[in-house]
Amino acid sequence: MKPKHNSAAGVPIMDAEAIRRALRRIAHEIVEANPNLENVVLAGVPSRGVEIAGRIAAFIREIAKTDIETGVIDVAMHRDDVGTRKELPVVHASKLPVPLENRTVIIVDDVLYTGRTVRAAMDAINSFGRPARIQLAVLVDRGHRELPIRPDYIGKNLPT
């Protein structure tokens, strides 16, 4: 994964080692908060969230000696601005292990800002079923929410 950059100054926010440490810490927090890992699904938001979910799953495998299911949850057609954009969104296939009932789905994305992508992800997940819980893991939390959404697992807080 490429280092995260502060676009205004071109200065790296997190280098590869900082990203690795943050994802490992998130994996530890997920293991601690979810004693029944067989019922946990990591659902990555394309494209960076999918890669992050895979890396967290690998750390969980290392830590807890168990495999955790991963999936992809595309939000393109669930966004509240889909009708107001000049171009149609690029749609990716969503792939989640079903059924979701009695499971914890953890939405995984690289950056959380307004919360609108997460709201769209929750709508998309609900089209697959009704999970017992939905949690949120993000690499970077920029703050400035427009919706009442709070991540459960954060790699780095970076209010902009």
DADAVEN-V876742 format. One record per backbone hydrogen bond with DSSP energy under -0.5 kcal/mol. CO is the residue of the C=O (numbers start at 1). NH is the residue of the N-H. E is the energy in kcal/mol with one decimal. If there is no record, write none. Layout:
<<CO:NH:E> <CO:NH:E>>
//
This chain:
<<4:13:-3.6> <4:14:-1.4> <5:7:-0.9> <6:9:-0.6> <6:10:-2.9> <6:11:-0.7> <11:6:-3.1> <14:4:-1.2> <15:19:-2.4> <16:20:-2.4> <17:21:-2.5> <18:22:-2.3> <19:23:-2.6> <20:24:-2.3> <21:25:-2.5> <22:26:-2.5> <23:27:-2.3> <24:28:-2.2> <25:29:-2.4> <26:30:-2.5> <27:31:-2.3> <28:32:-2.3> <29:33:-2.2> <30:34:-1.3> <35:37:-0.9> <36:39:-1.7> <37:40:-1.7> <39:104:-2.8> <40:69:-0.8> <41:43:-0.7> <41:106:-3.3> <42:44:-0.7> <42:71:-2.5> <43:108:-2.6> <44:46:-0.5> <44:73:-2.5> <45:49:-1.6> <45:50:-0.6> <47:50:-0.6> <47:51:-1.3> <48:52:-2.4> <49:53:-2.4> <50:54:-2.0> <51:55:-2.0> <52:56:-2.7> <53:57:-2.5> <54:58:-1.8> <55:59:-1.9> <56:60:-2.6> <57:61:-2.3> <58:62:-1.9> <59:63:-2.6> <60:64:-3.3> <61:65:-1.1> <69:42:-2.7> <71:44:-2.6> <72:74:-0.5> <72:95:-2.2> <75:78:-1.8> <75:79:-0.8> <76:79:-0.6> <79:82:-1.0> <81:84:-1.1> <81:85:-0.9> <89:91:-0.5> <95:72:-2.4> <100:103:-1.7> <100:132:-0.6> <103:105:-0.6> <103:132:-1.6> <103:133:-1.6> <104:41:-2.7> <104:106:-0.6> <105:107:-0.7> <105:135:-2.6> <106:43:-2.9> <107:137:-3.1> <108:45:-2.5> <109:139:-1.3> <110:140:-2.5> <112:142:-2.9> <114:146:-2.7> <114:147:-1.4> <115:119:-2.1> <116:120:-2.2> <117:121:-2.3> <118:122:-2.4> <119:123:-1.9> <120:124:-2.4> <121:125:-2.7> <122:126:-2.1> <123:127:-0.8> <124:127:-0.8> <125:128:-2.1> <125:129:-0.8> <129:131:-0.7> <133:105:-2.5> <135:107:-2.8> <136:152:-2.0> <136:153:-2.1> <137:109:-2.0> <138:155:-2.1> <139:156:-1.2> <140:112:-2.5> <140:142:-0.6> <141:158:-3.3> <142:160:-1.4> <147:149:-2.4> <153:138:-2.5> <156:141:-2.7>>
//
